[in-house]
Amino acid sequence: MLPPQQCSKDARISARRDQIIAAARLCFRKHGFHGAGMAEIAKTSLLSVGQIYRYFANKDAIIEEIVRRIVMKKIRLMTGNAHNLQQVAHNLAHRRIGNLSAPYKEEQCAEQKEQAEIDHALMLEVAAEATRNPAVEKIWRDSEKQLFNEAKSLLSATFPQFSETEMTAKVETLAVICEGTAFRRLTTVHADAELLEAIYHHYFQSLFETDEAIGVEN
Protein backbone atom coordinates (compact mmCIF):
# COMPACT_ATOMS: atom_id res chain seq x y z
CA MET A 1 0.00 0.00 0.00
CA LEU A 2 1.36 3.41 -0.96
CA PRO A 3 1.97 5.92 1.83
CA PRO A 4 -0.51 8.85 2.02
CA GLN A 5 2.16 11.29 0.81
CA GLN A 6 2.76 9.26 -2.36
CA CYS A 7 -0.99 8.90 -2.97
CA SER A 8 -1.39 12.66 -2.65
CA LYS A 9 1.46 13.27 -5.10
CA ASP A 10 0.01 10.81 -7.62
CA ALA A 11 -3.39 12.46 -7.31
CA ARG A 12 -1.89 15.89 -8.01
CA ILE A 13 -0.05 14.58 -11.07
CA SER A 14 -3.22 12.91 -12.36
CA ALA A 15 -5.26 16.07 -11.80
CA ARG A 16 -2.68 18.20 -13.61
CA ARG A 17 -2.59 15.81 -16.58
CA ASP A 18 -6.39 15.88 -16.70
CA GLN A 19 -6.27 19.68 -16.72
CA ILE A 20 -3.85 19.69 -19.66
CA ILE A 21 -5.80 17.07 -21.60
CA ALA A 22 -9.08 18.95 -21.14
CA ALA A 23 -7.48 22.13 -22.48
CA ALA A 24 -5.81 20.32 -25.38
CA ARG A 25 -9.10 18.71 -26.42
CA LEU A 26 -10.69 22.14 -26.71
CA CYS A 27 -7.73 23.60 -28.60
CA PHE A 28 -7.43 20.69 -31.04
CA ARG A 29 -11.19 20.72 -31.60
CA LYS A 30 -11.17 24.44 -32.36
CA HIS A 31 -7.94 24.80 -34.37
CA GLY A 32 -6.84 21.30 -35.35
CA PHE A 33 -3.48 19.76 -34.50
CA HIS A 34 -1.51 22.12 -36.71
CA GLY A 35 -3.27 25.26 -35.56
CA ALA A 36 -3.11 24.54 -31.84
CA GLY A 37 0.35 25.03 -30.39
CA MET A 38 1.72 24.38 -26.93
CA ALA A 39 1.40 28.07 -26.09
CA GLU A 40 -2.35 28.03 -26.69
CA ILE A 41 -2.78 24.78 -24.76
CA ALA A 42 -0.85 26.34 -21.88
CA LYS A 43 -3.01 29.47 -21.97
CA THR A 44 -6.24 27.47 -22.04
CA SER A 45 -5.10 25.24 -19.19
CA LEU A 46 -3.94 28.29 -17.15
CA LEU A 47 -0.43 26.83 -16.99
CA SER A 48 2.92 27.78 -18.46
CA VAL A 49 4.46 25.90 -21.38
CA GLY A 50 7.22 24.80 -19.03
CA GLN A 51 4.68 23.27 -16.66
CA ILE A 52 3.09 21.30 -19.49
CA TYR A 53 6.46 19.85 -20.49
CA ARG A 54 6.79 18.47 -16.97
CA TYR A 55 3.85 16.16 -17.73
CA PHE A 56 4.06 15.61 -21.50
CA ALA A 57 7.23 15.45 -23.60
CA ASN A 58 5.63 17.09 -26.64
CA LYS A 59 2.36 17.63 -28.51
CA ASP A 60 2.40 14.10 -29.92
CA ALA A 61 2.45 12.75 -26.36
CA ILE A 62 -0.68 14.78 -25.60
CA ILE A 63 -2.36 13.45 -28.75
CA GLU A 64 -1.43 9.90 -27.76
CA GLU A 65 -2.97 10.32 -24.33
CA ILE A 66 -6.17 11.80 -25.79
CA VAL A 67 -6.53 8.90 -28.21
CA ARG A 68 -5.77 6.37 -25.46
CA ARG A 69 -8.54 7.82 -23.30
CA ILE A 70 -11.07 7.81 -26.14
CA VAL A 71 -10.23 4.21 -27.00
CA MET A 72 -10.49 3.08 -23.37
CA LYS A 73 -13.85 4.83 -23.11
CA LYS A 74 -15.07 2.97 -26.21
CA ILE A 75 -13.87 -0.34 -24.83
CA ARG A 76 -15.72 0.29 -21.55
CA LEU A 77 -18.89 1.08 -23.52
CA MET A 78 -18.50 -2.09 -25.59
CA THR A 79 -17.94 -4.38 -22.63
CA GLY A 80 -20.95 -6.50 -21.76
CA ASN A 81 -23.14 -5.41 -24.67
CA ALA A 82 -21.00 -5.53 -27.80
CA HIS A 83 -22.86 -8.65 -28.96
CA ASN A 84 -26.14 -6.68 -29.12
CA LEU A 85 -26.05 -6.32 -32.88
CA GLN A 86 -29.78 -5.64 -33.03
CA GLN A 87 -29.13 -2.48 -31.02
CA VAL A 88 -26.12 -1.71 -33.20
CA ALA A 89 -28.37 -1.95 -36.27
CA HIS A 90 -30.82 0.50 -34.71
CA ASN A 91 -28.17 3.03 -33.71
CA LEU A 92 -26.35 2.81 -37.03
CA ALA A 93 -29.58 3.44 -38.92
CA HIS A 94 -30.06 6.62 -36.88
CA ARG A 95 -26.37 7.55 -37.03
CA ARG A 96 -25.97 7.40 -33.26
CA ILE A 97 -22.31 6.52 -32.94
CA GLY A 98 -21.41 7.50 -29.37
CA ASN A 99 -22.19 4.04 -28.02
CA LEU A 100 -23.35 1.79 -30.83
CA SER A 101 -24.17 -1.23 -28.67
CA ALA A 102 -26.31 0.51 -26.04
CA PRO A 103 -29.87 1.84 -26.16
CA TYR A 104 -29.95 5.50 -27.11
CA LYS A 105 -31.21 7.77 -24.36
CA GLU A 106 -32.76 11.08 -25.33
CA GLU A 107 -32.27 12.31 -21.77
CA GLN A 108 -28.50 11.89 -22.01
CA CYS A 109 -27.04 15.03 -20.47
CA ALA A 110 -25.78 17.82 -22.72
CA GLU A 111 -22.23 17.52 -21.41
CA GLN A 112 -22.03 13.82 -22.30
CA LYS A 113 -23.33 14.53 -25.80
CA GLU A 114 -20.83 17.35 -26.22
CA GLN A 115 -17.93 15.16 -25.09
CA ALA A 116 -19.02 12.40 -27.49
CA GLU A 117 -19.08 14.93 -30.33
CA ILE A 118 -15.60 16.14 -29.39
CA ASP A 119 -14.33 12.53 -29.24
CA HIS A 120 -15.71 11.90 -32.72
CA ALA A 121 -14.22 15.10 -34.15
CA LEU A 122 -10.83 14.46 -32.56
CA MET A 123 -10.64 10.93 -33.94
CA LEU A 124 -11.35 12.29 -37.43
CA GLU A 125 -8.61 14.85 -36.84
CA VAL A 126 -6.23 12.08 -35.75
CA ALA A 127 -7.04 10.10 -38.91
CA ALA A 128 -6.23 13.13 -41.07
CA GLU A 129 -3.04 13.93 -39.17
CA ALA A 130 -1.93 10.29 -39.46
CA THR A 131 -1.55 10.75 -43.23
CA ARG A 132 1.29 13.24 -42.72
CA ASN A 133 2.73 12.52 -39.28
CA PRO A 134 4.38 9.09 -38.72
CA ALA A 135 4.14 9.41 -34.94
CA VAL A 136 0.39 10.07 -35.10
CA GLU A 137 0.00 7.29 -37.68
CA LYS A 138 1.45 4.82 -35.16
CA ILE A 139 -0.89 6.13 -32.45
CA TRP A 140 -3.82 5.70 -34.83
CA ARG A 141 -2.83 2.18 -35.91
CA ASP A 142 -2.20 1.01 -32.34
CA SER A 143 -5.54 2.37 -31.09
CA GLU A 144 -7.45 0.87 -34.02
CA LYS A 145 -5.80 -2.50 -33.44
CA GLN A 146 -6.71 -2.42 -29.76
CA LEU A 147 -10.37 -1.65 -30.50
CA PHE A 148 -10.54 -4.26 -33.27
CA ASN A 149 -9.10 -7.01 -31.08
CA GLU A 150 -11.45 -6.10 -28.23
CA ALA A 151 -14.47 -6.29 -30.53
CA LYS A 152 -13.29 -9.61 -31.97
CA SER A 153 -12.75 -11.07 -28.51
CA LEU A 154 -16.21 -10.06 -27.29
CA LEU A 155 -17.99 -11.31 -30.41
CA SER A 156 -16.00 -14.56 -30.41
CA ALA A 157 -17.33 -15.29 -26.95
CA THR A 158 -20.89 -14.88 -28.25
CA PHE A 159 -20.34 -16.75 -31.53
CA PRO A 160 -17.70 -19.41 -30.73
CA GLN A 161 -18.57 -21.48 -33.81
CA PHE A 162 -16.40 -19.30 -36.04
CA SER A 163 -12.66 -19.68 -36.48
CA GLU A 164 -10.34 -16.79 -35.69
CA THR A 165 -9.89 -16.12 -39.41
CA GLU A 166 -13.65 -16.09 -40.00
CA MET A 167 -14.31 -13.80 -37.03
CA THR A 168 -11.56 -11.43 -38.15
CA ALA A 169 -13.29 -11.07 -41.54
CA LYS A 170 -16.69 -10.55 -39.91
CA VAL A 171 -15.41 -7.88 -37.52
CA GLU A 172 -13.69 -6.16 -40.44
CA THR A 173 -17.02 -5.80 -42.24
CA LEU A 174 -18.61 -4.41 -39.07
CA ALA A 175 -15.76 -1.93 -38.70
CA VAL A 176 -16.24 -0.71 -42.28
CA ILE A 177 -19.97 -0.14 -41.69
CA CYS A 178 -19.46 1.58 -38.33
CA GLU A 179 -16.60 3.80 -39.47
CA GLY A 180 -18.36 4.63 -42.72
CA THR A 181 -21.44 5.69 -40.78
CA ALA A 182 -19.32 7.83 -38.47
CA PHE A 183 -17.65 9.51 -41.45
CA ARG A 184 -21.03 10.24 -43.08
CA ARG A 185 -22.57 11.59 -39.90
CA LEU A 186 -22.71 15.17 -41.16
CA THR A 187 -23.90 14.30 -44.67
CA THR A 188 -27.50 14.19 -45.88
CA VAL A 189 -29.49 11.14 -44.82
CA HIS A 190 -30.87 9.72 -48.06
CA ALA A 191 -32.58 6.56 -46.79
CA ASP A 192 -35.43 5.87 -44.40
CA ALA A 193 -34.01 4.95 -40.98
CA GLU A 194 -36.46 2.10 -40.35
CA LEU A 195 -35.64 0.52 -43.71
CA LEU A 196 -31.93 0.91 -43.03
CA GLU A 197 -32.32 -0.72 -39.64
CA ALA A 198 -34.10 -3.70 -41.20
CA ILE A 199 -31.34 -4.06 -43.80
CA TYR A 200 -28.59 -3.84 -41.18
CA HIS A 201 -30.35 -6.34 -38.94
CA HIS A 202 -30.86 -8.79 -41.81
CA TYR A 203 -27.21 -8.42 -42.78
CA PHE A 204 -26.02 -9.08 -39.23
CA GLN A 205 -28.23 -12.19 -39.02
CA SER A 206 -26.73 -13.43 -42.28
CA LEU A 207 -23.20 -12.49 -41.23
CA PHE A 208 -23.43 -14.51 -38.02
CA GLU A 209 -25.62 -17.25 -39.54
CA THR A 210 -28.43 -17.04 -37.04
CA ASP A 211 -32.21 -16.61 -37.27
CA GLU A 212 -32.44 -15.62 -33.64
CA ALA A 213 -33.04 -12.08 -32.45
CA ILE A 214 -29.43 -11.00 -32.11
CA GLY A 215 -28.65 -9.29 -28.84
CA VAL A 216 -31.58 -10.60 -26.83
CA GLU A 217 -30.45 -12.12 -23.54
CA ASN A 218 -31.74 -15.56 -22.59
C-alpha positions as CSV (number, residue, x, y, z in Angstrom):
1,M,0.0,0.0,0.0
2,L,1.4,3.4,-1.0
3,P,2.0,5.9,1.8
4,P,-0.5,8.9,2.0
5,Q,2.2,11.3,0.8
6,Q,2.8,9.3,-2.4
7,C,-1.0,8.9,-3.0
8,S,-1.4,12.7,-2.6
9,K,1.5,13.3,-5.1
10,D,0.0,10.8,-7.6
11,A,-3.4,12.5,-7.3
12,R,-1.9,15.9,-8.0
13,I,0.0,14.6,-11.1
14,S,-3.2,12.9,-12.4
15,A,-5.3,16.1,-11.8
16,R,-2.7,18.2,-13.6
17,R,-2.6,15.8,-16.6
18,D,-6.4,15.9,-16.7
19,Q,-6.3,19.7,-16.7
20,I,-3.9,19.7,-19.7
21,I,-5.8,17.1,-21.6
22,A,-9.1,18.9,-21.1
23,A,-7.5,22.1,-22.5
24,A,-5.8,20.3,-25.4
25,R,-9.1,18.7,-26.4
26,L,-10.7,22.1,-26.7
27,C,-7.7,23.6,-28.6
28,F,-7.4,20.7,-31.0
29,R,-11.2,20.7,-31.6
30,K,-11.2,24.4,-32.4
31,H,-7.9,24.8,-34.4
32,G,-6.8,21.3,-35.3
33,F,-3.5,19.8,-34.5
34,H,-1.5,22.1,-36.7
35,G,-3.3,25.3,-35.6
36,A,-3.1,24.5,-31.8
37,G,0.4,25.0,-30.4
38,M,1.7,24.4,-26.9
39,A,1.4,28.1,-26.1
40,E,-2.3,28.0,-26.7
41,I,-2.8,24.8,-24.8
42,A,-0.9,26.3,-21.9
43,K,-3.0,29.5,-22.0
44,T,-6.2,27.5,-22.0
45,S,-5.1,25.2,-19.2
46,L,-3.9,28.3,-17.2
47,L,-0.4,26.8,-17.0
48,S,2.9,27.8,-18.5
49,V,4.5,25.9,-21.4
50,G,7.2,24.8,-19.0
51,Q,4.7,23.3,-16.7
52,I,3.1,21.3,-19.5
53,Y,6.5,19.8,-20.5
54,R,6.8,18.5,-17.0
55,Y,3.8,16.2,-17.7
56,F,4.1,15.6,-21.5
57,A,7.2,15.5,-23.6
58,N,5.6,17.1,-26.6
59,K,2.4,17.6,-28.5
60,D,2.4,14.1,-29.9
61,A,2.5,12.7,-26.4
62,I,-0.7,14.8,-25.6
63,I,-2.4,13.5,-28.8
64,E,-1.4,9.9,-27.8
65,E,-3.0,10.3,-24.3
66,I,-6.2,11.8,-25.8
67,V,-6.5,8.9,-28.2
68,R,-5.8,6.4,-25.5
69,R,-8.5,7.8,-23.3
70,I,-11.1,7.8,-26.1
71,V,-10.2,4.2,-27.0
72,M,-10.5,3.1,-23.4
73,K,-13.9,4.8,-23.1
74,K,-15.1,3.0,-26.2
75,I,-13.9,-0.3,-24.8
76,R,-15.7,0.3,-21.6
77,L,-18.9,1.1,-23.5
78,M,-18.5,-2.1,-25.6
79,T,-17.9,-4.4,-22.6
80,G,-20.9,-6.5,-21.8
81,N,-23.1,-5.4,-24.7
82,A,-21.0,-5.5,-27.8
83,H,-22.9,-8.6,-29.0
84,N,-26.1,-6.7,-29.1
85,L,-26.1,-6.3,-32.9
86,Q,-29.8,-5.6,-33.0
87,Q,-29.1,-2.5,-31.0
88,V,-26.1,-1.7,-33.2
89,A,-28.4,-2.0,-36.3
90,H,-30.8,0.5,-34.7
91,N,-28.2,3.0,-33.7
92,L,-26.4,2.8,-37.0
93,A,-29.6,3.4,-38.9
94,H,-30.1,6.6,-36.9
95,R,-26.4,7.6,-37.0
96,R,-26.0,7.4,-33.3
97,I,-22.3,6.5,-32.9
98,G,-21.4,7.5,-29.4
99,N,-22.2,4.0,-28.0
100,L,-23.4,1.8,-30.8
101,S,-24.2,-1.2,-28.7
102,A,-26.3,0.5,-26.0
103,P,-29.9,1.8,-26.2
104,Y,-29.9,5.5,-27.1
105,K,-31.2,7.8,-24.4
106,E,-32.8,11.1,-25.3
107,E,-32.3,12.3,-21.8
108,Q,-28.5,11.9,-22.0
109,C,-27.0,15.0,-20.5
110,A,-25.8,17.8,-22.7
111,E,-22.2,17.5,-21.4
112,Q,-22.0,13.8,-22.3
113,K,-23.3,14.5,-25.8
114,E,-20.8,17.3,-26.2
115,Q,-17.9,15.2,-25.1
116,A,-19.0,12.4,-27.5
117,E,-19.1,14.9,-30.3
118,I,-15.6,16.1,-29.4
119,D,-14.3,12.5,-29.2
120,H,-15.7,11.9,-32.7
121,A,-14.2,15.1,-34.1
122,L,-10.8,14.5,-32.6
123,M,-10.6,10.9,-33.9
124,L,-11.4,12.3,-37.4
125,E,-8.6,14.8,-36.8
126,V,-6.2,12.1,-35.8
127,A,-7.0,10.1,-38.9
128,A,-6.2,13.1,-41.1
129,E,-3.0,13.9,-39.2
130,A,-1.9,10.3,-39.5
131,T,-1.6,10.7,-43.2
132,R,1.3,13.2,-42.7
133,N,2.7,12.5,-39.3
134,P,4.4,9.1,-38.7
135,A,4.1,9.4,-34.9
136,V,0.4,10.1,-35.1
137,E,0.0,7.3,-37.7
138,K,1.4,4.8,-35.2
139,I,-0.9,6.1,-32.4
140,W,-3.8,5.7,-34.8
141,R,-2.8,2.2,-35.9
142,D,-2.2,1.0,-32.3
143,S,-5.5,2.4,-31.1
144,E,-7.5,0.9,-34.0
145,K,-5.8,-2.5,-33.4
146,Q,-6.7,-2.4,-29.8
147,L,-10.4,-1.7,-30.5
148,F,-10.5,-4.3,-33.3
149,N,-9.1,-7.0,-31.1
150,E,-11.4,-6.1,-28.2
151,A,-14.5,-6.3,-30.5
152,K,-13.3,-9.6,-32.0
153,S,-12.7,-11.1,-28.5
154,L,-16.2,-10.1,-27.3
155,L,-18.0,-11.3,-30.4
156,S,-16.0,-14.6,-30.4
157,A,-17.3,-15.3,-26.9
158,T,-20.9,-14.9,-28.2
159,F,-20.3,-16.7,-31.5
160,P,-17.7,-19.4,-30.7
161,Q,-18.6,-21.5,-33.8
162,F,-16.4,-19.3,-36.0
163,S,-12.7,-19.7,-36.5
164,E,-10.3,-16.8,-35.7
165,T,-9.9,-16.1,-39.4
166,E,-13.7,-16.1,-40.0
167,M,-14.3,-13.8,-37.0
168,T,-11.6,-11.4,-38.2
169,A,-13.3,-11.1,-41.5
170,K,-16.7,-10.6,-39.9
171,V,-15.4,-7.9,-37.5
172,E,-13.7,-6.2,-40.4
173,T,-17.0,-5.8,-42.2
174,L,-18.6,-4.4,-39.1
175,A,-15.8,-1.9,-38.7
176,V,-16.2,-0.7,-42.3
177,I,-20.0,-0.1,-41.7
178,C,-19.5,1.6,-38.3
179,E,-16.6,3.8,-39.5
180,G,-18.4,4.6,-42.7
181,T,-21.4,5.7,-40.8
182,A,-19.3,7.8,-38.5
183,F,-17.7,9.5,-41.5
184,R,-21.0,10.2,-43.1
185,R,-22.6,11.6,-39.9
186,L,-22.7,15.2,-41.2
187,T,-23.9,14.3,-44.7
188,T,-27.5,14.2,-45.9
189,V,-29.5,11.1,-44.8
190,H,-30.9,9.7,-48.1
191,A,-32.6,6.6,-46.8
192,D,-35.4,5.9,-44.4
193,A,-34.0,5.0,-41.0
194,E,-36.5,2.1,-40.4
195,L,-35.6,0.5,-43.7
196,L,-31.9,0.9,-43.0
197,E,-32.3,-0.7,-39.6
198,A,-34.1,-3.7,-41.2
199,I,-31.3,-4.1,-43.8
200,Y,-28.6,-3.8,-41.2
201,H,-30.3,-6.3,-38.9
202,H,-30.9,-8.8,-41.8
203,Y,-27.2,-8.4,-42.8
204,F,-26.0,-9.1,-39.2
205,Q,-28.2,-12.2,-39.0
206,S,-26.7,-13.4,-42.3
207,L,-23.2,-12.5,-41.2
208,F,-23.4,-14.5,-38.0
209,E,-25.6,-17.2,-39.5
210,T,-28.4,-17.0,-37.0
211,D,-32.2,-16.6,-37.3
212,E,-32.4,-15.6,-33.6
213,A,-33.0,-12.1,-32.4
214,I,-29.4,-11.0,-32.1
215,G,-28.7,-9.3,-28.8
216,V,-31.6,-10.6,-26.8
217,E,-30.4,-12.1,-23.5
218,N,-31.7,-15.6,-22.6
